[in-house]
Amino acid sequence: MTTLTDRPNTALLIVDVQNGVMQGSHDRATVVANIAELVEKARAAGTDVVWVQHSSEELPRGSEQWEYVPELSRREPEPVVHKEYADSFEDTDLEEVLAARGIGRLVVAGAQTDECIRGTLHGAIARGYDATLVADAHTTEDLTAYGAPAPELVIAHTNLYWKYHRAPGRTAGTVPTAEVEFGVKASA
C-alpha cells in the first residue's frame, strides 16, 4: 500500500545486470535465468519493466562492460535509467519514469546485493514506494578479501532483513522468482 497517491501500478526494476558487474557474481547463471523469467512474466502481464544501468570508471558508458548481459534484452518502449550512484533514484530520472507510468510498487532484482540493490530498496521505501526484493534474483561478487562476508551470506542476510523490513504506509518483503505474480496492469 504505497504512500504515493494515484500510483496503482507495479514495475519490475532490473538493476545493473551488466557484463562488468555480473562477470564475477555469485551463482550468475541461476540469477540471470531467474531475472529472464521475471522479465517474461512481467511482459506477459503487461507490467512495466524498467532497466537501470550503472556508469563508472570501471563501467564506461558504451563499453562492453557497461552493456547488459547478452541473456537479457530490453524492448522498446521499456525505459532505461542511467545512474552513477548506488541508489537508482539518486540523480536520475527514475522517479519521473515511474510517476509517468503510475507506478507505486517495485519488484526489484539485479546486482550488486550489498550496494546498488540495498541502496535502491532503501531509496524506494524512503520515497514512498512499496519495494519487494526477489530473493533468488539478486547477486554480488566475492568481497571477502576486503573483510565482507561470503557472497551467499551477503545475499542471505539481505533477504532476511528485507523480508521483515517495515515503514509506515509502505510494504517491503521478499519473494522467490517462482512465486512472483504481476497480475494485470491497472489503468492509469
N, C-alpha and C positions, 0 to 999 in steps of 0.2 A: 504494500500500500504506500507507494511513493508519496512524498510530500509535495511533489510538483503537480500543480493543477493542470487539467486538460492534457495529460500525458498518459493515455491508457495503453500505449504500445510498448512492446518489448523488442530489444535488439540483441543479436549475438555480436559481441565485441571480441574480435580476434586481435590480440596484442603481440606484435613483434615476432611473428613466426618467420623470421628471415634467415637466409643462409648463414650469415656470420654469427647469429645468435644460437641457432639450432645445431651447428656442427659439433659441438661438444656436450650437448644436452643429455641429461639422464633419460633413458628409455625413449629416445627420439622417435623411433618408428611407431611405437604404440600411441604416443601423444599426437603425432601428426595424423595418424589414421583416425583417432577419436575426433580431432578437430575437423577433418574432412567429413566425417559422419555428421557432426553438428551443423556444418555449413549446408549439407544436403537436406537435413531435417528442417533447418530454418527456411531455406529456399522453398521447399515443398509446402510449408505452412504459410508462406507469404510474409515471413518475419524478416525485417531488415537485417542485413549482415553489414557490419561496419568494420573496416580494416584499419589497424593502426600500424604505422611504420616509423621506426626509430632511425634517426640520423646522428652520427657522431664521428670522431676521428677514425674509429675502427669500422664504422659503417657509413662511409661517404655516400651521399645521395647519388644514385645512378650506378653504383658499383655492383658487381655480382654479390658481394657480401650483404649489401643492402636489400637486394631483391627478396621477395617471399620465396619460401621453399617451393620446388617445382611440383610437389604433390598437391599444392593448393593454388587455385586461381580465382582472382576477383573477376566478377562480371559487372558489366555496365548495367544499371547505374549505381552499383554498390559503392558507397563513398570510401575514400581512403583519407585518413587523418595523419598528417606528418607531425612528428614530435621530436623533441630533443631532451626531454626530462622524463623521469620515471613515471610520474602521474600523467596519464594520457590526456587529462584535461588542461594541464599546465601549459599556458602559452600556445594553445592550439585552437582550432575551430570545432573541436568535438562537441562542446555544448551547443553551438549553433546547428550543427548537423543533427543532433538528437532532438533539439527543440523543433526544428522544421518538420520532423517526422512524428512528432507527438510521443516521443519515447521517454518513459519514466522508469523502465525496468531494464536492467542489463544482465545478460548471461555472459560471463567472462571466461575466456580461455586464452592460452598462449604462453609467453615466456617474458622475462625470467621470473620465476616464482618469487624470489627474495628481493626483487627490485621493482620491475615495472608492473607485475601483477599486483603485488601488495600496494604499491603506490596508487594504481588505478582503482582498486577496490575501495581504499580509504578515501580517495578523491571523489568517487561516485557517491558514497554514503554521506560524506560531508556536504555535498552539493544537493542532497535531497533525493537521490536515486535509490531504488531497490537494487541490490547487487548480489547475484548468485554466482559462485565460483564452481566451475565444472571440475570436480575433484580429480578426475583422471585425464584431464586435458590441459594441464599446465606443467611446466618443467623448468629446470635450471641446470647450470653447469656445476662441475665439482670445484668448489672454492675452499676445500679443506686445507690447502696449503696456506691460506690466509686466516685460518682459525675458525672457519664456518663449519657447521655440521655437514655430514654427507648429504648429497642432493636428495636422496629418498627421505631423509629426516626433515630437511627443509620443507619438502612438499607435504609430508605427513603433518608437520606442525602447523603449516599454513592452513591445511584442510581442517585441522582440529579447532584452531581459534576462529576461523571464519564460519564454521558450522554453527558456532554459538554466539557470533557477533550480533549485537543489538544496537539500535538507535531509535529515538522517538519517531514514530510515524513511518519508519522505513524497515524493510526486511533485508536480511543477509542470508547466508547459509551456503551449503554445498549440495551438489547432486552429481551422481555419476552420469557419464555420457548416455548410457542405456536408458536412463530414467528421464532425460530431458524431453519435455513436450512443449512445443511452442504454441500450439493451438492456432487459431485463425486470428490474423491481424485485425484489431479493432479499427473502425473507420475514424479518421481524424476529424 
